[in-house]
Amino acid sequence: MEKELLRPGERLDDLLVSNLYIIQDAKAFCFSMDAVLLAHFATIKSGDRVVDLGTGTGIIPLLLTTRSPRLSILGIELQAAVAERAQRSVMFNNLQDKIDIKVGDLRHIEELLPGYRANLITCNPPYLPVGEGMVSMNELQAIARHEIYCKLPDVVRAAAYLLGTGGRFAMVHRPQRLAEIFYWLHHYRLEPKRMRLVQPRQGSEPNMVLIESMRDGRPGLKILPPLFVYEGEDYTPEVRAIYFREGV
């Protein structure tokens, strides 16, 4: 089956949890710690209907299946070739009954998923405005890292459209953009409820923020203790537990 599903230049990576594997192409954008932490951070309820916006490799849907056996997950991806690769990862893991991958532009969410309702939206969006940060090596990587086709308000608006009252939106982003994040969440009636900063080490500045909001929720933000990634040269016990134990 591996030979049937892999294309030239692709590799099959072990996710080290629940015997899951993912197909990736080094020339495209491979998943990073951001997605793993988001999949662990999001509040999951049995029977949830989940939409992952900008699913990329499909890493978040794959990891979410380890947290509850009763989830229905839809991954939305703009790039057809990337979506097709994610769908092959779903097939390799025999998760077609739980995960579907759909090609589409979240900026046109009303036409893409008319009347669709979800309990949870997840998103690991491009962090960098166009013109900021290091120029990516190729177009596939640039689209994943820079807001070329998808800006922060586009993501928040799409999430708000898909959620009914009480629905949850979990996102990972850069702390430097928190003021902008809060602005757009409130603009689209998404109330921030949980937030956690991620720091490479104790004493270092945060380089990620995990934030979960609720559609039409009451005010009240719970700020969780920071997550430290490294202790010396090794992962901290908490990060090792997130990466390597069953039930991400």
BAKETI-553733 format. One record per residue: residue number from 1; residue in one letter; x negated, y negated, z negated of N, C-alpha, C in turn. Coordinates in pm, whole numbers. Atoms other than C-alpha are relative to their C-alpha. Layout:
REM BAKETI-553733
NUM A X Y Z X Y Z X Y Z
...
//
This chain:
REM BAKETI-553733
1 M -83 122 0 0 0 0 -86 -126 0
2 E 88 116 6 -289 -235 -76 -46 -40 139
3 K 47 30 -135 -424 -206 279 112 -57 87
4 E -113 45 -80 -77 -263 423 35 -146 -30
5 L -44 133 42 -18 -586 227 -108 -106 6
6 L 109 98 -3 -362 -751 238 -34 -40 142
7 R 42 54 -128 -466 -973 528 -149 -34 -6
8 P 142 36 1 -823 -1061 636 -26 -124 -85
9 G 37 111 87 -988 -1290 380 71 -2 -133
10 E -74 -3 126 -746 -1200 102 -59 102 -96
11 R 44 -94 103 -819 -1023 -225 116 29 -94
12 L -102 -39 97 -612 -844 -486 -60 -16 -139
13 D 53 29 133 -668 -978 -839 89 59 -108
14 D -70 -58 114 -573 -801 -1161 35 -112 -98
15 L -42 104 95 -368 -1030 -1388 -21 43 -145
16 L 37 -49 134 -468 -815 -1689 117 -1 -97
17 V -119 -6 85 -111 -803 -1818 107 79 74
18 S -112 -78 -54 169 -552 -1758 -30 65 135
19 N 41 -67 -124 -30 -391 -1474 40 -80 124
20 L -36 87 -112 42 -690 -1250 -124 -40 80
21 Y 105 45 -90 -167 -790 -949 53 -114 86
22 I -39 112 -84 -168 -1097 -727 -92 -8 120
23 I 77 16 -123 -280 -1150 -369 -40 -147 13
24 Q 49 138 -13 -500 -1457 -320 -98 -10 116
25 D 94 31 -106 -706 -1619 -48 -91 -112 -50
26 A 94 97 56 -1020 -1801 -160 -1 -131 79
27 K -1 122 -80 -980 -2051 125 122 -87 -31
28 A -118 74 42 -640 -2151 -8 -18 -37 -147
29 F 8 40 141 -557 -2274 -360 33 120 -87
30 C -22 -111 91 -598 -1995 -617 53 -54 -134
31 F -59 46 126 -412 -2012 -947 -108 -27 -104
32 S 95 36 105 -581 -2157 -1254 67 15 -136
33 M -51 -13 136 -534 -2167 -1630 129 -79 -21
34 D -120 83 15 -268 -2440 -1597 127 84 11
35 A -119 -80 -26 -16 -2194 -1454 20 106 -108
36 V -9 -103 104 -95 -1925 -1711 55 -60 -129
37 L -46 65 122 -45 -2166 -2000 146 -43 12
38 L -138 41 -19 279 -2298 -1852 95 119 -11
39 A -84 -120 6 420 -1946 -1810 18 47 -144
40 H -8 -37 142 346 -1886 -2179 80 -103 -79
41 F -60 111 76 477 -2226 -2296 151 -10 19
42 A -142 20 -30 819 -2233 -2128 89 85 -90
43 T -97 -72 81 1114 -2134 -2345 82 93 90
44 I -68 -101 -81 1261 -1811 -2204 114 61 -80
45 K -114 -69 60 1604 -1666 -2280 42 114 92
46 S -42 -115 -79 1723 -1324 -2168 115 -37 92
47 G -104 31 -97 1932 -1353 -1854 -17 -133 70
48 D 22 131 -63 1786 -1689 -1751 -9 11 152
49 R 19 21 -143 1810 -1801 -1393 -108 -107 13
50 V 118 86 -1 1471 -1959 -1320 -34 -41 143
51 V 54 47 -127 1342 -2173 -1034 -139 -56 -26
52 D 137 52 8 967 -2232 -995 -24 -87 122
53 L 19 95 -109 909 -2544 -786 -146 -6 41
54 G 138 0 -47 598 -2536 -568 -73 123 -50
55 T 47 -123 65 533 -2174 -657 -140 44 42
56 G 136 -34 -41 210 -2140 -457 -22 150 11
57 T 32 -143 -3 63 -1795 -520 110 87 -59
58 G -103 -77 69 371 -1693 -717 -41 43 -138
59 I 53 -42 129 170 -1666 -1037 100 -21 -113
60 I -92 26 111 432 -1825 -1264 117 98 1
61 P -104 -103 0 721 -1601 -1150 -51 138 -44
62 L 55 -130 39 498 -1294 -1186 -18 9 -151
63 L 26 -3 144 394 -1384 -1540 129 -10 -81
64 L -126 13 74 746 -1481 -1646 72 134 -13
65 T -66 -131 10 866 -1126 -1573 -49 80 -119
66 T 53 -73 116 646 -1005 -1860 62 -49 -130
67 R -54 58 123 831 -1224 -2108 144 40 -28
68 S -137 -49 17 1182 -1091 -2053 33 91 117
69 P -34 -91 -110 1310 -793 -1851 121 -46 79
70 R -125 42 -65 1629 -978 -1759 -9 -146 45
71 L 11 132 -60 1528 -1278 -1551 26 11 150
72 S -14 13 -145 1627 -1385 -1201 -79 -124 40
73 I 95 108 -26 1347 -1598 -1056 -7 -30 149
74 L 14 47 -138 1334 -1803 -737 -119 -94 7
75 G 115 87 -22 1005 -1952 -621 18 -79 129
76 I -13 88 -117 1020 -2250 -383 -139 -45 41
77 E 133 37 -50 715 -2315 -164 12 -67 137
78 L -6 78 -123 665 -2574 111 -70 69 116
79 Q 84 -55 -106 395 -2391 308 39 146 29
80 A -52 -132 -36 527 -2088 496 -102 111 -22
81 A 102 -104 15 198 -1896 497 -26 30 -147
82 V 20 -19 144 154 -1949 122 117 76 -60
83 A -120 -69 49 512 -1840 54 0 147 41
84 E 3 -138 -49 467 -1528 266 -100 83 -80
85 R 98 -71 82 157 -1435 66 57 28 -139
86 A -62 -20 132 345 -1484 -262 104 112 6
87 Q -101 -105 -15 626 -1261 -133 -66 137 7
88 R 72 -127 -4 371 -988 -60 -48 41 -138
89 S 36 -32 139 250 -1013 -420 121 57 -74
90 V -123 -51 61 610 -963 -531 23 144 43
91 M -21 -135 -52 636 -656 -308 -101 98 -59
92 F 102 -89 54 306 -512 -431 35 44 -142
93 N -37 -29 139 438 -528 -789 142 56 -15
94 N -136 -55 0 781 -391 -691 96 -84 -85
95 L -84 91 78 955 -697 -835 103 -72 87
96 Q -96 64 -90 1186 -774 -543 137 -17 -64
97 D -131 12 66 1485 -721 -773 3 -114 -100
98 K 6 108 99 1364 -1001 -1004 -48 -132 58
99 I 61 121 -57 1173 -1248 -784 31 -11 148
100 D -17 31 -141 1259 -1410 -454 -82 -125 30
101 I 79 116 -42 1035 -1655 -266 69 -62 121
102 K -71 70 -107 1194 -1918 -43 -85 -116 51
103 V 71 112 -61 1027 -2158 200 92 -122 2
104 G -82 121 -2 1150 -2512 156 -70 -118 -62
105 D 54 127 48 1081 -2875 70 85 -48 -117
106 L -76 40 119 1183 -2969 -284 50 -144 8
107 R -48 137 -18 1224 -3328 -169 141 -3 60
108 H -134 -13 -58 1538 -3206 7 74 113 -71
109 I -53 -110 80 1662 -2987 -276 150 20 22
110 E -146 -12 -20 2031 -3063 -209 32 84 123
111 E -22 -79 -121 2005 -2914 141 -58 140 -15
112 L 67 -129 17 1773 -2633 33 81 95 -86
113 L -76 -82 94 1984 -2507 -258 130 -72 -39
114 P -123 74 30 2329 -2669 -235 82 67 -110
115 G -83 -50 109 2523 -2628 -558 -66 102 -91
116 Y 70 -102 80 2258 -2399 -711 -20 -51 -143
117 R 22 36 140 2232 -2396 -1091 -95 100 -65
118 A 98 -82 72 1943 -2268 -1302 1 -37 -147
119 N 17 28 143 1877 -2241 -1676 -136 -60 -31
120 L 138 43 23 1504 -2308 -1647 -67 -34 132
121 I 85 40 -112 1286 -2495 -1399 -143 -7 -50
122 T 142 13 32 909 -2455 -1408 -71 -67 117
123 C 75 64 -107 653 -2655 -1214 -142 -32 -45
124 N 140 40 14 275 -2687 -1190 -31 -83 124
125 P 3 81 -122 276 -2981 -947 -140 -52 32
126 P 125 72 -27 -6 -3163 -769 -18 -111 -102
127 Y 25 97 106 -168 -3384 -1032 -43 -137 52
128 L 73 120 -40 -351 -3644 -826 72 -80 107
129 P -50 85 -108 -211 -3940 -634 -98 2 117
130 V 87 2 -118 -345 -3958 -280 -104 -110 -16
131 G 108 98 13 -682 -4131 -283 -77 11 -129
132 E 70 -18 127 -778 -4025 -635 -63 139 -6
133 G 64 -128 21 -1016 -3750 -738 -84 43 118
134 M 87 -55 -102 -1250 -3536 -533 82 47 120
135 V -68 -44 -121 -1148 -3476 -174 -10 151 12
136 S -2 -145 -10 -1045 -3113 -131 -67 45 129
137 M 75 -53 -112 -1229 -2889 112 88 23 123
138 N -86 -25 -114 -929 -2805 329 142 -46 -30
139 E -136 53 14 -567 -2899 388 82 77 -103
140 L -76 -80 95 -423 -2609 186 -31 -40 -144
141 Q 40 41 135 -621 -2709 -122 44 -143 -29
142 A -40 139 20 -547 -3078 -70 148 -11 -33
143 I -144 5 24 -171 -3017 -60 32 45 -142
144 A -24 -52 135 -190 -2821 -386 -46 -97 -109
145 R 60 85 104 -400 -3081 -571 46 -145 5
146 H -34 141 -18 -286 -3415 -430 146 -17 39
147 E -142 27 -26 59 -3572 -401 23 -42 145
148 I -14 28 -143 64 -3552 -23 146 15 43
149 Y -139 -29 -38 408 -3395 22 94 2 -119
150 C -82 -17 121 532 -3397 -336 -54 -89 -111
151 K 40 91 107 515 -3679 -590 77 33 -128
152 L -61 -29 130 605 -3669 -960 151 -25 -1
153 P -146 19 3 951 -3830 -919 76 99 87
154 D -66 -102 -83 1032 -3580 -642 23 127 -80
155 V -9 -122 81 964 -3291 -879 108 -14 -106
156 V -95 20 109 1165 -3438 -1166 143 -8 54
157 R -133 11 -60 1459 -3525 -941 53 137 41
158 A -41 -134 -42 1468 -3172 -798 39 85 -121
159 A -31 -76 122 1458 -3020 -1147 134 -43 -57
160 A -126 51 56 1741 -3245 -1267 119 46 82
161 Y -110 -43 -86 1955 -3152 -967 39 145 -28
162 L -25 -144 16 1921 -2779 -1038 50 38 -138
163 L -35 -33 138 1994 -2798 -1411 135 -56 -40
164 G -119 48 66 2325 -2821 -1588 -35 -49 -140
165 T 23 48 136 2364 -2970 -1936 -62 111 -86
166 G 69 -96 85 2124 -2797 -2175 -106 81 72
167 G 104 -69 -75 1904 -2663 -1895 -137 -56 -32
168 R 135 35 41 1527 -2673 -1950 -93 -17 120
169 F 100 27 -103 1243 -2813 -1741 -137 0 -65
170 A 135 -13 58 888 -2702 -1828 -103 -31 108
171 M 98 46 -97 593 -2867 -1656 -136 -14 -66
172 V 136 30 44 216 -2891 -1687 -52 -114 86
173 H 48 116 -76 43 -3215 -1587 -123 -57 -70
174 R 115 68 58 -234 -3459 -1676 46 -97 -109
175 P -40 92 107 -214 -3651 -2008 -5 -147 43
176 Q 13 139 -44 -322 -3970 -1828 129 -52 64
177 R -123 41 -69 19 -3973 -1657 124 16 -89
178 L -112 -22 90 233 -3923 -1966 104 -112 3
179 A -96 111 -3 388 -4271 -1955 90 12 122
180 E -76 -17 -124 495 -4209 -1596 93 122 -11
181 I -82 -121 18 620 -3859 -1685 124 -31 -82
182 F -114 34 86 838 -3991 -1967 99 -91 73
183 Y -89 91 -74 975 -4266 -1743 92 78 93
184 W -81 -72 -98 1090 -4027 -1472 90 103 -65
185 L -87 -93 71 1224 -3769 -1716 126 -72 -48
186 H -115 75 49 1447 -4031 -1877 86 -53 115
187 H -74 51 -116 1542 -4173 -1539 99 103 52
188 Y -86 -107 -51 1686 -3836 -1440 67 80 -112
189 R -77 -55 113 1845 -3763 -1781 -57 133 -50
190 L 69 -115 57 1588 -3507 -1891 -71 -47 -127
191 E 53 46 129 1509 -3553 -2261 -118 87 -43
192 P 115 -78 47 1157 -3448 -2370 28 61 -138
193 K -30 -70 125 1190 -3187 -2646 -123 65 -63
194 R 121 -65 52 852 -3010 -2680 -119 -45 83
195 M 119 41 -71 501 -3122 -2595 -123 57 -69
196 R 125 -51 56 157 -2970 -2639 -116 -44 89
197 L 122 40 -71 -179 -3116 -2542 -100 114 -1
198 V 102 -104 -15 -454 -2885 -2418 -136 -68 7
199 Q 135 57 6 -816 -2967 -2504 -102 109 29
200 P 103 -101 -25 -1124 -2788 -2370 -62 53 -129
201 R 58 -37 129 -1274 -2789 -2721 48 -98 -107
202 Q -30 94 107 -1211 -2943 -3060 -91 -123 14
203 G 76 124 -12 -1319 -3307 -3046 -5 -56 141
204 S 1 50 -138 -1281 -3335 -2667 136 -59 35
205 E -126 60 -43 -1016 -3535 -2485 88 105 67
206 P -91 -93 -68 -706 -3347 -2369 -12 -15 152
207 N 1 6 -146 -712 -3256 -2000 125 60 63
208 M -130 -50 -47 -366 -3098 -1975 106 -34 -103
209 V -113 13 92 -23 -3156 -2122 111 93 48
210 L -116 -86 -24 258 -2902 -2143 121 -71 -59
211 I -116 74 49 599 -3063 -2172 128 68 47
212 E -129 -60 -33 950 -2920 -2184 110 -98 -37
213 S -111 92 22 1262 -3132 -2151 132 72 21
214 M -134 -59 -8 1636 -3066 -2166 95 -96 70
215 R -99 81 -72 1906 -3191 -1932 107 -51 -97
216 D -98 65 87 2125 -3439 -2124 -18 38 -147
217 G 27 -38 139 1955 -3335 -2449 1 -121 -93
218 R 7 106 100 1963 -3533 -2770 -145 -41 -21
219 P 137 44 26 1656 -3745 -2853 -63 80 -115
220 G 73 -74 103 1392 -3568 -3060 -109 83 62
221 L 114 -67 -62 1047 -3467 -2941 -86 67 -106
222 K 87 -75 90 851 -3195 -3121 -138 9 63
223 I 137 -5 -50 476 -3238 -3077 -71 116 -69
224 L 64 -120 53 304 -2903 -3121 -149 -24 -22
225 P 144 13 20 -53 -2858 -3247 -73 17 133
226 P 72 -13 -126 -312 -2895 -2970 -50 143 22
227 L 56 -130 -37 -430 -2586 -2785 -144 -21 42
228 F 142 8 -34 -808 -2549 -2778 -36 121 86
229 V 29 -107 -95 -942 -2346 -2486 -126 76 -37
230 Y 129 -65 25 -1304 -2277 -2582 -45 -17 -144
231 E 69 2 129 -1486 -2194 -2902 -141 49 28
232 G 132 -37 -49 -1854 -2202 -2820 9 24 150
233 E -6 -35 -141 -1889 -2028 -2484 117 92 33
234 D -108 -95 -19 -1587 -1803 -2531 136 -67 -14
235 Y -136 46 23 -1213 -1850 -2515 34 11 -148
236 T -49 -10 137 -1043 -1919 -2847 90 123 -12
237 P -89 -115 17 -843 -1630 -2998 138 -23 59
238 E -134 26 -54 -517 -1801 -2896 2 12 151
239 V 5 -9 -146 -620 -1835 -2532 -23 144 44
240 R 20 -142 -34 -749 -1476 -2525 130 77 -14
241 A -129 -68 19 -412 -1363 -2661 96 -31 115
242 I -88 38 -111 -229 -1557 -2390 -39 72 128
243 Y 49 -59 -125 -446 -1414 -2113 9 153 2
244 F 29 -143 -6 -496 -1055 -2217 99 92 -69
245 R -92 -91 68 -207 -925 -2428 127 18 82
246 E -129 -22 -63 122 -780 -2314 96 -109 -46
247 G -101 99 36 408 -1031 -2304 -54 -140 1
248 V 51 136 -13 249 -1350 -2173 109 -99 -36
//
